[in-house]
Amino acid sequence: LGNAFDDQDMFDFQERIQRYLGTDHGIAFTVEPKIDGLSLSLRYEHGKLTVAATRGDGAVGENVTENARTIQDIPHEIQNAPDVVEVRGEVYMSHADFADLNARQSERGGKTFANPRNAAAGSLRQLDANITRERPLRFFAYAWGELSEPLALTQQCAVARLAEFGFQTNPLTQRFDTMEAALEHYRLIEAQRATLGYDIDGVVYKVDDLALQSRLGFRSTTPRWAIAHKFPAELAWTRLLGIDIQVGRTGALSPVARLDPVTVGGVVVSNATLHNEDYIQGRDSNGDPIRDGKDIRIGDWVQVYRAGDVIPKIADVDLSKRPADAAPFAFPETCPECNSPAVREEGDAVRRCTGGLICPAQAVERLKHFVARKAFDIDGLGAKQIEMFFADPILPINEPADIFTLQARDSANLARLKNRDGWGDKSAQNLFAAIDDKRTIGFGRLLFGLGIRHVGEAAGNLIAARYGNWAEFTHAMDQAQDPTSDAYADLIAIDGVGQVMAQSLLLAFAPGAERDGIDRLVAHLTIQDAEKPKTDGSPIAGQTLVFTGTLERMSRAEAKARAESLGAKVSGSVSAKTDLLIAGPGAGSKAKKAADLGIKTIDEDQWIDMITGL
């Protein structure tokens, strides 16, 4: 879910929904506590529990069916349900049960847990279901996935159906007709937070009307119809011991605060992000003061919080405790790793190393990103192993392609990997097998794994979905090097891409060392085409559409999302490749160009008729 941190964020969320739907009518919301536990999906077929899986990376989860059967709140069978029901909810542990578990673990000399969430996650993922059975796990149901038939017409009624099936649902879940009333309920839940007996880290708001949820759909990774309103973060004071400069995969010099360890929200924090040199100096990227303009110096007492209950940050500085000899922090103007100039370009919030891939820090961080869980996710080849191989003079990994030649180079080497300290024949063979397993990779994962600046996981999937296959994409990148080309216009028309990301992509795929490295990598891979939306019966599947003028019955964003869900490509410009133009009032040059090219043009009413019922 996306996050909100104050009332204005929530009103902005409501306005985004209204703008997307093209309406100024009020929106009803269902509001529920956000349980701080582990997400679990339960699949029932003909009333019987068949599979239980954790959320994993959002696409692939961990099968924990036998463990889930030991949780008393999870029924093994449900009555009067659709043939297929996927129930989603949260596994958690109450404060009292958590204290009892840790006491028992301590008595036995076993591992104790830092917080109830960790205890719940560790208990559910046990290899032995009998251990899970002994752990006091609970489950709240709050949503659903695959259904053979709808549960209800509204979120509230659908949750009531889950309760009828025998699931525990949260009694604080309520429906409200206005955002103002929903925010009052947020404050009520916040006031009751300490007495609930279990951890929550915010409140979730969902559009109540399921038909509107369907119209709103999803962005690449989050629903447009739901958001998590986080509670104010817990604060703690500690001493700043030092400031380290880390160099990331895109060359950004990132300052990190080394802290005297302190517990914040049940987690021990010893480091915190300092973002950039402006942040240290007490300014934002626009030059406006933050923390009342107070800078951060080594030796200061600082107030720490976890943003979104995840990332440690510094909220304030106690100037009354500042040491007399504390000096303003001098941000380096050269890279601490390769001594290349570190330049801050106009409009950029960070200073960047200009060394490129000759900078060892950038090269190794790109490799770490490449093997990360959401990228290639190679078992047994994590950050520690990457650092080892990067520094290895005999069997080095200097670029991603080297990973896929590792076994061949090892077999030709006298100093075999299996004979080295920390390795053996089995572990070496396991690594080579894990690498071979990733020679086939999804298009979107590959794009994300390349570590191109501005191209995150969501953008990688969007771009992959737009072009479909690697050959089509690389051909388009070649054509789009010309900023006046249709290929360039199509690239920047992709949701969430724009000119800044487009320039990063085009730089990576322009002729040169970076493109050569990508080509060397791709020579070892089989790249799976992007998954296509289900478009059975769609009259526009495979076609290229252009919208122009004013749409009155749906927003431009909704029309674009709807077209793409039906298998069409939406372009920002009319060309000979355009199949259909949808023109509203005020259509100008695009309508004229379409007429000159003989491209079919329809109005919004015809467009609505075309997609109704699909």
C-alpha positions in Angstrom: 0.0 0.0 0.0 1.0 3.6 -0.5 1.5 5.6 2.7 0.0 8.8 4.2 1.4 10.6 7.2 -1.1 13.4 7.9 -4.6 14.6 7.2 -3.6 16.5 4.1 -2.1 13.4 2.6 -5.5 11.7 3.1 -7.4 14.6 1.4 -4.9 14.4 -1.4 -5.6 10.7 -1.7 -9.3 11.4 -2.0 -8.8 14.0 -4.6 -6.6 11.7 -6.6 -9.4 9.1 -6.6 -12.0 11.8 -7.7 -9.7 13.1 -10.4 -9.1 9.6 -11.7 -12.8 8.8 -11.8 -13.6 12.2 -13.2 -16.1 13.1 -10.4 -16.5 15.5 -7.5 -19.0 13.2 -5.7 -18.2 12.0 -2.2 -16.4 8.7 -1.8 -17.3 6.3 1.1 -14.4 4.5 2.8 -14.0 1.4 4.9 -11.4 2.1 7.7 -9.6 -0.6 9.6 -6.5 -1.0 11.8 -3.2 -1.9 10.1 -2.0 -5.0 11.9 1.8 -5.2 12.4 2.2 -8.8 11.5 2.9 -11.1 8.6 0.7 -11.2 5.5 -0.9 -14.6 4.7 -3.0 -15.8 1.8 -5.4 -18.8 2.3 -6.8 -20.6 -0.7 -10.0 -22.6 -0.3 -11.4 -24.9 -2.9 -14.9 -26.3 -2.5 -14.8 -25.1 1.1 -11.5 -26.8 2.1 -8.2 -25.1 2.8 -5.7 -26.2 0.1 -2.8 -23.7 0.2 -1.5 -21.1 2.6 1.3 -18.8 1.5 3.1 -15.7 2.7 3.1 -12.7 0.5 6.8 -13.0 -0.5 7.8 -10.5 -3.1 4.2 -9.8 -4.2 4.3 -12.4 -6.9 5.9 -15.5 -5.3 5.4 -16.4 -1.7 6.4 -19.2 0.7 4.2 -22.2 1.2 3.3 -22.5 4.9 0.1 -24.6 4.5 0.9 -27.2 7.3 1.9 -24.4 9.7 -1.2 -22.4 9.0 -3.4 -25.4 9.8 -2.1 -25.2 13.4 -3.5 -21.6 13.9 -6.8 -21.8 15.7 -8.2 -18.6 14.0 -7.8 -20.3 10.6 -10.7 -22.7 9.7 -9.8 -25.8 7.8 -13.2 -25.7 6.1 -15.7 -22.9 5.4 -19.4 -23.2 4.6 -21.6 -21.5 2.0 -18.7 -20.0 0.2 -17.8 -19.7 -3.6 -16.0 -22.7 -5.0 -12.7 -20.8 -5.0 -12.0 -18.3 -2.3 -8.6 -16.7 -1.6 -8.7 -15.1 1.9 -6.0 -12.6 2.8 -5.1 -11.4 6.3 -2.4 -10.9 8.9 -0.8 -13.4 11.3 0.1 -11.7 14.5 0.9 -12.3 18.2 -0.7 -10.5 21.1 1.5 -8.6 23.6 0.6 -11.1 26.4 1.3 -14.1 24.3 4.6 -12.6 23.1 5.7 -12.0 26.7 4.8 -15.6 27.7 6.7 -17.0 24.6 9.9 -15.0 25.4 9.7 -16.1 29.0 9.5 -19.8 28.0 12.2 -19.4 25.4 14.5 -17.8 28.0 13.8 -20.6 30.5 14.8 -23.2 27.9 17.9 -21.2 26.9 16.3 -20.6 23.4 16.2 -17.6 21.2 14.1 -14.7 22.4 12.4 -12.3 19.9 12.8 -8.5 19.6 9.1 -7.8 19.0 5.8 -9.6 18.3 6.1 -9.2 14.6 9.4 -11.0 14.4 8.0 -13.7 16.7 5.0 -14.2 14.5 7.0 -14.3 11.3 9.6 -16.7 12.8 6.9 -19.0 14.2 4.9 -19.2 10.9 8.0 -20.0 8.9 9.2 -22.9 11.1 10.2 -26.1 9.2 8.5 -28.2 11.8 4.7 -27.5 12.1 4.8 -28.9 15.6 6.9 -25.9 16.7 4.4 -23.5 15.1 1.6 -25.3 16.9 3.2 -24.4 20.2 3.4 -20.8 19.3 0.3 -18.6 20.1 -0.4 -17.2 16.6 -3.6 -15.4 15.7 -5.1 -14.3 12.4 -7.3 -11.4 11.3 -8.9 -11.7 7.8 -9.4 -8.4 6.0 -9.3 -9.0 2.2 -9.5 -11.5 -0.6 -7.8 -12.4 -3.8 -9.1 -14.9 -6.4 -12.8 -15.6 -6.3 -15.0 -17.8 -8.4 -17.9 -15.4 -7.7 -18.1 -12.1 -5.9 -18.5 -12.0 -2.1 -20.5 -8.8 -2.0 -20.9 -5.3 -3.6 -19.0 -3.4 -0.9 -15.8 -3.8 1.1 -17.8 -3.7 4.4 -20.2 -6.4 3.3 -17.4 -8.6 1.9 -15.6 -8.5 5.2 -18.8 -9.4 6.9 -19.0 -12.5 4.6 -15.5 -13.4 5.8 -16.8 -13.3 9.4 -19.7 -15.6 8.4 -17.1 -18.1 7.0 -15.7 -18.3 10.5 -12.7 -15.9 10.3 -11.8 -13.3 12.9 -12.3 -9.8 11.5 -11.2 -6.6 13.3 -14.1 -5.1 15.4 -12.7 -1.6 14.7 -13.4 -1.9 11.0 -16.1 0.7 10.0 -17.5 2.4 7.0 -17.7 6.2 6.6 -19.3 8.5 4.0 -16.8 11.4 4.4 -13.1 11.7 4.8 -13.6 13.9 7.8 -15.5 11.1 9.6 -12.9 8.5 8.5 -10.1 10.7 10.0 -12.1 10.9 13.3 -12.0 7.1 13.4 -8.3 7.2 12.7 -7.8 9.4 15.8 -10.1 7.0 17.9 -8.0 4.0 16.9 -4.8 5.9 17.6 -6.1 6.8 21.1 -6.9 3.1 21.7 -3.7 1.8 20.3 -1.9 1.2 23.6 -4.9 -0.8 25.0 -5.6 -3.1 22.0 -3.2 -5.8 23.2 -1.5 -6.2 19.8 0.6 -4.1 17.6 -0.8 -1.8 14.9 1.3 0.7 12.9 -1.5 2.7 11.3 -4.9 2.6 9.7 -5.9 1.4 6.2 -8.6 3.2 4.2 -10.3 1.4 1.3 -12.9 2.7 -1.2 -16.0 0.8 0.0 -17.7 0.4 -3.4 -16.1 -2.7 -5.0 -17.2 -1.5 -8.5 -15.2 1.7 -7.9 -12.2 -0.4 -6.7 -12.3 -2.3 -10.0 -12.4 0.9 -12.0 -9.6 2.4 -10.0 -7.4 -0.7 -10.4 -3.7 -0.8 -9.5 -0.6 1.1 -10.2 2.4 -1.1 -10.9 2.7 -2.2 -7.3 -0.1 -0.5 -5.2 -3.9 -0.2 -5.5 -5.3 3.2 -6.3 -8.2 2.6 -4.0 -6.4 2.0 -0.7 -3.8 3.7 1.4 -2.1 3.2 4.8 -2.3 6.2 7.2 0.7 5.8 9.5 0.8 6.8 13.1 3.3 9.4 14.3 6.7 7.7 14.7 8.2 6.9 18.1 11.2 9.1 19.0 14.4 8.5 21.0 17.5 10.5 21.9 21.0 9.2 21.4 24.5 10.5 20.5 26.0 10.8 17.0 29.3 9.1 17.0 30.4 9.7 13.4 29.3 10.3 9.8 30.3 7.8 7.1 30.1 8.5 3.4 28.8 5.6 1.3 28.9 5.5 -2.5 25.9 3.9 -4.2 25.4 2.2 -7.5 24.5 5.4 -9.3 27.5 7.3 -7.7 25.5 9.1 -5.1 27.6 10.0 -2.0 25.2 9.2 0.9 26.1 10.3 4.4 25.1 7.8 7.1 25.0 8.7 10.9 26.7 6.2 13.2 24.8 6.3 16.4 25.2 5.1 20.0 22.7 2.1 19.7 19.1 3.0 20.9 15.8 1.2 20.8 13.1 2.8 18.6 9.8 1.2 18.2 11.1 -2.2 19.4 14.1 -2.2 17.1 17.7 -1.4 18.0 19.0 1.5 15.8 22.7 2.1 15.3 22.7 3.9 11.9 20.4 6.6 10.4 20.2 8.1 6.9 21.4 11.7 6.6 20.3 12.0 2.9 22.6 14.6 1.6 24.8 17.6 2.4 21.8 20.0 2.6 20.1 17.8 5.1 23.2 17.8 7.3 23.3 21.6 7.1 19.7 22.0 8.2 18.1 22.8 4.8 15.9 21.0 2.3 16.7 20.8 -1.4 15.0 24.2 -2.0 17.1 25.9 0.6 14.3 26.1 3.2 15.2 25.4 6.8 14.5 21.9 8.4 14.9 21.2 12.1 14.6 25.0 12.6 17.8 25.3 10.5 19.9 23.3 13.0 22.9 21.5 11.4 24.1 18.1 12.4 27.6 17.7 13.8 29.6 14.7 15.1 29.2 14.5 18.9 25.6 16.0 18.8 22.7 14.5 20.8 20.1 13.7 18.1 16.4 12.6 18.2 15.9 9.5 16.1 12.7 8.0 14.6 11.9 5.3 12.1 10.1 6.9 9.0 7.2 4.7 8.1 8.3 2.5 11.0 11.2 1.3 8.8 14.0 3.8 7.9 15.9 5.4 10.8 16.1 9.2 10.4 17.1 12.2 12.6 14.2 14.5 13.6 16.0 17.0 15.8 19.3 18.2 17.4 19.7 19.2 21.1 22.0 22.3 20.8 22.3 22.6 24.6 24.3 19.4 24.6 26.6 20.2 21.6 30.3 19.8 22.5 32.3 23.0 22.4 34.7 21.6 19.8 32.0 20.2 17.5 32.8 21.5 14.0 30.4 21.8 11.0 30.7 18.7 8.8 32.7 19.2 5.7 31.1 17.2 2.9 33.7 15.6 0.6 34.2 17.0 -3.0 35.9 13.9 -4.2 34.8 10.3 -4.1 36.2 8.5 -1.0 36.5 5.3 -3.0 38.2 6.3 -6.2 39.1 10.0 -5.7 37.2 11.1 -8.8 35.5 14.5 -8.5 32.2 14.4 -6.8 29.9 16.8 -8.6 26.5 18.1 -7.7 24.6 19.0 -10.8 22.0 21.7 -11.0 18.7 20.4 -9.8 20.2 17.3 -8.1 19.9 16.9 -4.4 23.0 14.7 -4.1 26.7 14.9 -5.0 27.8 12.1 -7.3 31.1 10.4 -8.1 32.0 11.0 -11.7 34.1 7.8 -11.9 31.3 5.7 -13.3 32.1 1.9 -13.4 35.8 2.6 -12.8 34.8 3.5 -9.3 35.0 0.2 -7.4 32.2 1.2 -5.0 29.7 1.9 -7.8 30.7 -1.4 -9.6 30.3 -3.5 -6.5 27.0 -1.8 -5.5 25.6 -2.4 -8.9 26.5 -6.1 -8.6 24.8 -6.3 -5.2 21.7 -4.7 -6.7 21.8 -7.2 -9.6 21.7 -10.2 -7.3 19.2 -8.7 -4.8 15.9 -10.5 -4.0 13.8 -8.3 -6.3 16.3 -8.6 -9.2 18.0 -11.9 -10.1 17.8 -13.3 -6.5 20.6 -15.8 -6.9 20.7 -18.2 -3.9 24.1 -18.2 -2.2 25.3 -15.1 -4.0 24.5 -12.2 -1.7 26.3 -9.0 -0.8 29.0 -10.8 1.2 29.9 -13.2 -1.7 29.8 -10.4 -4.2 32.4 -8.4 -2.2 34.5 -11.5 -2.0 34.4 -12.3 -5.8 34.8 -8.6 -6.7 38.1 -8.5 -4.8 39.3 -12.0 -6.1 42.2 -11.8 -8.4 41.8 -15.3 -9.7 38.1 -15.7 -10.1 36.7 -12.2 -10.3 33.2 -10.9 -10.8 33.5 -7.4 -12.1 30.3 -7.1 -14.1 27.0 -9.1 -14.2 28.1 -11.2 -17.3 31.0 -12.6 -15.2 28.5 -14.3 -12.9 27.3 -16.5 -15.8 30.9 -17.4 -16.8 31.9 -18.2 -13.3 31.6 -22.0 -13.5 33.4 -22.2 -16.9 36.3 -20.1 -15.6 36.5 -22.1 -12.3 36.7 -25.4 -14.2 39.7 -24.0 -16.2 41.4 -22.8 -13.0 44.0 -24.7 -10.9 42.8 -22.9 -7.7 39.2 -24.4 -7.8 36.5 -22.6 -5.8 35.6 -25.9 -3.9 39.1 -26.0 -2.4 39.0 -22.5 -0.9 38.3 -21.6 2.7 34.6 -21.4 3.4 33.8 -23.4 0.3 33.5 -27.1 -0.5 32.4 -29.2 -3.4 28.7 -29.2 -2.4 28.5 -25.4 -1.8 30.3 -24.6 -5.0 28.0 -26.9 -7.0 25.0 -25.4 -5.3 26.2 -21.9 -6.3 26.7 -22.9 -9.9 23.3 -24.6 -10.0 21.6 -21.4 -8.5 23.3 -19.3 -11.2 22.2 -21.7 -14.0 18.6 -21.4 -12.6 18.6 -17.7 -13.3 19.8 -17.9 -16.9 16.1 -17.6 -17.7 14.7 -14.3 -16.3 11.7 -12.1 -16.7 12.0 -9.0 -18.8 10.9 -6.7 -16.0 13.3 -8.3 -13.4 16.2 -7.9 -15.9 15.5 -4.2 -16.4 15.3 -3.6 -12.7 18.4 -5.7 -12.1 20.6 -3.6 -14.5 20.5 -0.9 -11.9 19.9 2.0 -14.3 19.3 5.2 -12.5 15.7 6.1 -11.9 14.5 2.7 -13.2 13.0 0.9 -10.1 11.1 -2.3 -9.9 7.7 -0.7 -10.8 9.2 1.1 -13.8 10.9 -2.0 -15.0 7.7 -3.9 -15.1 5.8 -1.0 -16.7 8.4 -0.7 -19.5 8.5 -4.5 -20.0 4.7 -4.5 -20.3 4.8 -1.7 -22.8 7.3 -3.3 -25.2 6.5 -7.0 -24.5 9.9 -8.5 -25.4 13.6 -7.7 -25.2 14.2 -7.4 -29.0 11.3 -5.0 -29.4 12.6 -2.9 -26.5 16.2 -2.7 -27.6 15.1 -1.8 -31.1 12.9 1.0 -29.6 15.8 2.3 -27.5 18.0 2.5 -30.6 15.3 4.4 -32.4 14.5 6.6 -29.4 18.1 8.0 -29.3 16.6 10.6 -31.7 14.4 12.8 -29.4 12.2 13.8 -32.4 11.3 10.2 -33.2 8.0 8.5 -32.6 9.9 5.9 -30.5 11.0 8.7 -28.1 7.4 10.0 -27.8 6.2 6.5 -27.1 8.8 6.0 -24.4 8.0 9.2 -22.4 4.3 8.4 -22.8 4.6 5.3 -20.6 3.0 5.9 -17.2 5.7 7.0 -14.7 8.6 7.2 -17.2 8.8 10.8 -18.4 11.9 12.6 -19.7 14.3 12.1 -16.8 13.9 8.3 -16.7 13.9 8.2 -20.5 17.3 9.9 -20.5 18.8 7.4 -18.1 17.5 4.5 -20.2 18.8 6.0 -23.4 22.2 6.7 -21.9 22.4 3.1 -20.7 21.4 1.7 -24.2 23.4 4.2 -26.3 26.5 2.7 -28.0 29.3 2.5 -25.5 30.8 0.6 -22.6 27.5 0.3 -20.6 25.6 -1.1 -23.6 28.4 -3.4 -24.4 28.2 -4.8 -20.8 24.5 -5.3 -21.1 24.9 -7.1 -24.4 27.6 -9.4 -22.9 25.1 -10.2 -20.1 22.2 -10.9 -22.4 24.2 -13.3 -24.4 24.0 -15.7 -21.4 20.3 -15.3 -20.8 16.9 -16.4 -22.0 14.6 -13.4 -21.4 11.0 -14.2 -20.9 8.4 -11.9 -22.6 6.4 -9.7 -20.3 3.1 -11.2 -19.1 0.3 -9.9 -21.3 -3.0 -8.8 -19.8 -5.9 -11.2 -20.4 -7.5 -9.7 -23.4 -9.9 -12.4 -24.6 -12.6 -10.6 -26.7 -10.9 -7.3 -26.6 -11.4 -5.4 -29.9 -8.3 -3.2 -29.2 -5.8 -5.9 -28.1 -2.4 -5.2 -29.8 -3.6 -1.9 -31.2 -1.9 1.5 -30.6 -4.3 4.2 -29.3 -4.0 7.9 -28.9 -6.3 10.1 -26.7 -6.7 13.8 -27.4 -9.0 16.6 -26.4 -11.2 16.6 -23.2 -12.7 13.4 -21.9 -15.9 14.0 -19.9 -17.1 10.6 -18.8 -13.8 9.3 -17.5 -10.5 10.8 -16.7 -7.6 10.6 -19.1 -5.7 8.4 -16.6 -8.6 6.0 -16.3 -9.0 5.8 -20.0 -5.3 5.1 -20.5 -5.3 2.4 -17.8 -8.4 0.8 -19.2 -7.0 0.7 -22.7 -3.8 -0.9 -21.4 -5.7 -3.5 -19.4 -7.4 -4.5 -22.6 -4.1 -5.1 -24.3 -3.7 -1.8 -26.2 -0.7 0.4 -26.3 -1.3 4.1 -25.6 0.9 6.6 -27.3 1.3 10.3 -26.8 1.6 11.1 -30.5 -0.2 10.2 -33.8 1.9 8.3 -36.4 1.4 5.8 -39.2 1.5 3.1 -36.5 -1.6 4.5 -34.7 -4.7 2.3 -35.1 -7.3 4.4 -33.3 -7.7 8.0 -32.1 -10.2 8.8 -29.3 -11.0 12.5 -29.7 -12.9 14.6 -27.2 -13.9 18.3 -27.4 -11.0 20.5 -28.1 -9.1 17.9 -30.2 -6.6 19.8 -32.3 -3.5 18.9 -34.3 -3.6 15.2 -33.4 -7.1 14.9 -34.9 -6.0 16.7 -38.1 -2.9 14.5 -38.4 -5.0 11.4 -37.9 -7.5 12.5 -40.6 -4.6 13.2 -43.0 -3.2 9.6 -42.3 -6.6 8.0 -42.7 -6.6 6.8 -39.0 -9.9 5.8 -37.6 -11.2 8.4 -35.1 -14.1 7.9 -32.6 -15.5 10.1 -29.8 -15.7 9.3 -26.1 -19.2 7.9 -26.3 -18.1 5.4 -28.9 -15.1 4.6 -26.8 -17.3 3.9 -23.8 -19.6 1.7 -25.9 -16.6 -0.2 -27.2 -15.2 -1.2 -23.8 -18.4 -1.6 -21.8 -18.8 -5.2 -20.6 -15.2 -6.1 -21.3 
